[in-house]
Amino acid sequence: MQLKVSLALISAIAISFYASCKSAPAVDIGSQYAAGVEQYNKRNFKVALQHFQASLAQGNGSAANYIYMGHSYAALGNREQAVKMYRKVQKSFKGLPAATQATQFIQKVDPKGLYPDTDAAANQAAQTAIITTPGAQLRINEQNRKGARGPSLINRINVIAPTVAGHPPVSGSTVATIRSAISKMHNSTYSLLDNAGITINVAPNFSDKWPALAGQSKPGVERYTYAKFPGHTDGLDVYIFERMADDASGKELEEPFSAAQLEEELYVQLGHALNNALSISKDPAFIAQYELDKSALGADDKKRQTLFVQPDGKGEEEVCATSIGVTFGAGPYRNLDKFFKNSKDWVATRMDQEYRARSSMSMRGARSVLPAKGTTGSATLKPTVPVTPQKTDPPKEATLEMPSQEHVPYTRDQGNHLYVRGAINGKHADIMIDTGAFKVLIGKQDLLALGIKTPDGPSEIIGAGASGALRGWTMPLEISVGRIKRKMDVQVLDGRQTMLLGQPFLRGMHYQIDRSRGYIRFMRDSSDVDKEIGNAASIPFRMIDGNMMVEAKINGVNTEVNFDTGAPYTLLAMDAIWKFGLRPQGAARIGGAGGSGSMGYVSRADSIEIGPIKKRDFQVVIGTAVGQHVLGQDFFGNLKFIVDNEKHVIRIRE
């Protein structure tokens, strides 16, 4: 009887989805998930569970998928497995509304605590043990570490003095190399590592930390000893070694590793530490991809890839950690691309989801036509550029040249994007302008088409999208729109056609988009803003990573949204389902860079408010891989508003 009560409570909270993908020749993550929801609503729980498991195996590690798996297990009477699914959400989405919801489900399904968290108990026991072998994962209490906080990651670099006679101390240039490698990371990557409580230690050699173990063979590459390697990770502690041993035991050292070698090793070891923190290599979906890759290896290939095919989960850990390191900037690793591409691509997608879920950055708003109002057909939604570009210094305001006011006409394409006629280094071009974008981007192919010299040297990883790492360069360009001219650093994407002006170009200006007349009015002086729209409501905004954030209410619940005039449609994160009580009504695919993307769901909000503006029965899209809520052009309609960058307010009037 108690089980029936629990299931009734779950059913009261569970959300009804409707699969609207009518006929697709290929089964993808979204169709498996949507089919699972459909079967769940029909109370075919066993079939529903199979669909959710298939979706997970294909890379859908969203909170909603795990929660529905938990619901299905509970409905089938397997409360222990249900609790395990909810606990995954608790841990993977800690601090987010989904984790709170999962906790409530655990309390309902297991009110007497019959199914404790055995992983947590094991980890707690491991913390009290003295671990002396480098192969053991040193499980440090992450909560205690986070509670203490202390210095941030770049200040948690510890230099270990030599303990072996004759070993030179670590040089200042090596420490500078480590600091430089960390500082080049994008802030969402840095935040992920920092919040995990990871530390970095630099020593002359492995033997200076573990002298008794330095001569032992390294598992997976037994012909080499630990003293021959430039890095090692224990739990959340990363160790980088400046020099390789000249002998097996580490008594004699060779010349220091190069800066490039140290940087690459750091990224891979940070991949190990992050994997230890998040247990990514233990995810059933990753294991499925790894086994798929491993099963395709021939006997000779297995002999050559001993590091990546170790038993007892060690091979999975090496492939996963190296793949994570690649997203940070390591590599390229030909062995991964050739033999473990499915695993590598899965990790790249998972890391992209981690960035979106754990940082304030979101995939740019929906960028193409949604289903017509009242329909439940599937749609394709394309974001502007769902990248996480490399962190760069903000442009200097002195580079801005403009009159007191400038009126620039704009046009729209079929996707409702705004385009202005401008120039790159004096070469005329149509450029998309997006007030919600946080970077200025141009494709290498566009530079070639304009006859502008492309950047020298090999491309570098400058960001990550749903399809993995994005490569390119940063180069100075002169950008003109009307009589506005700005010299600034621009990110050039390798092999892509993209011209986009975001907030870095708009910084220092006030602007109004006049939809009725089809022009953008730029102003330099705040007094002109007051004259133009002086009696309007003022809505404060704050900038987070180049995103304009404002306070809003969705279905009466206070929240923060990205005020994005470049997004044609309003896009909400998955927590909108639980936080605002939204009911998804139809499936939609949100496209990403390089043809990749994620699933979303069309829904309707009873009300959305910012300041005095309130819209009722408003259509939105809920994205499964979106990190923040985005308020798009469909909300603004013909509202008159001016962005005042000096006073950090949006002047808006109906």
Number of C-alpha atoms within 10 A of each C-alpha: 6 11 16 13 12 21 21 14 14 19 14 9 13 17 19 15 21 20 25 20 18 8 8 8 5 6 11 15 18 22 21 22 27 25 22 31 26 21 21 26 17 11 13 16 23 15 15 27 24 18 25 28 20 18 25 23 18 20 21 28 23 20 24 21 24 23 25 25 28 31 29 27 22 22 23 15 14 15 22 17 17 26 28 20 22 25 22 19 25 21 12 19 19 13 11 14 18 25 22 15 19 25 16 15 24 23 13 19 27 19 13 9 11 11 16 14 12 10 9 10 11 11 14 14 11 16 14 10 10 8 14 10 12 18 13 11 16 21 21 20 14 15 11 10 14 13 9 10 13 11 10 16 21 16 11 15 19 13 18 17 15 17 17 16 9 10 18 16 15 20 14 9 10 22 19 12 17 21 16 14 20 19 14 15 20 18 20 21 20 18 16 16 20 20 15 20 26 23 22 22 20 24 27 28 36 30 24 21 21 16 16 11 19 24 21 15 16 19 15 17 15 12 9 15 21 27 31 25 19 26 25 23 25 20 21 26 21 23 27 26 29 29 27 23 26 14 14 17 20 25 19 17 20 13 10 18 15 12 17 12 13 21 21 20 23 29 27 28 27 28 28 30 27 23 21 23 18 14 14 23 24 15 15 16 22 26 19 17 23 25 15 15 18 20 10 12 15 9 8 8 13 17 11 12 18 15 20 25 23 17 11 8 13 16 20 25 24 22 25 31 25 27 31 26 24 24 26 28 23 21 16 12 11 10 13 22 14 10 19 23 19 19 26 26 21 23 27 24 24 22 22 25 23 19 23 20 22 20 17 17 24 25 30 29 34 29 25 22 15 22 16 10 9 9 12 21 17 19 23 18 26 24 20 24 21 23 25 25 26 23 16 14 7 12 16 14 14 9 12 18 13 18 12 11 17 18 18 18 18 21 14 12 10 8 14 16 20 25 20 20 16 21 18 22 16 13 15 14 17 17 20 24 22 23 25 25 27 24 28 22 22 22 21 24 18 20 20 11 11 16 11 16 9 16 16 8 7 9 15 16 19 25 22 24 25 27 19 23 22 23 20 23 22 17 13 13 16 16 21 22 21 14 13 17 19 21 20 20 22 23 23 28 26 21 13 16 15 19 21 23 23 20 21 21 26 18 16 18 20 23 23 20 23 18 13 9 9 15 18 18 16 24 23 19 17 16 10 15 20 14 9 14 15 14 11 17 17 20 17 17 22 15 13 12 16 18 25 23 22 20 17 22 17 23 17 12 13 14 13 17 24 30 26 24 24 25 30 26 26 24 32 28 21 26 24 21 19 17 16 17 16 21 20 21 20 22 28 26 24 28 25 21 19 13 9 15 23 20 24 28 29 25 21 18 19 16 16 19 18 19 16 12 15 14 15 13 12 16 21 24 31 27 27 26 28 28 23 27 29 30 30 25 20 15 21 19 11 14 15 17 22 24 25 24 19 13 12 16 17 24 22 22 18 12
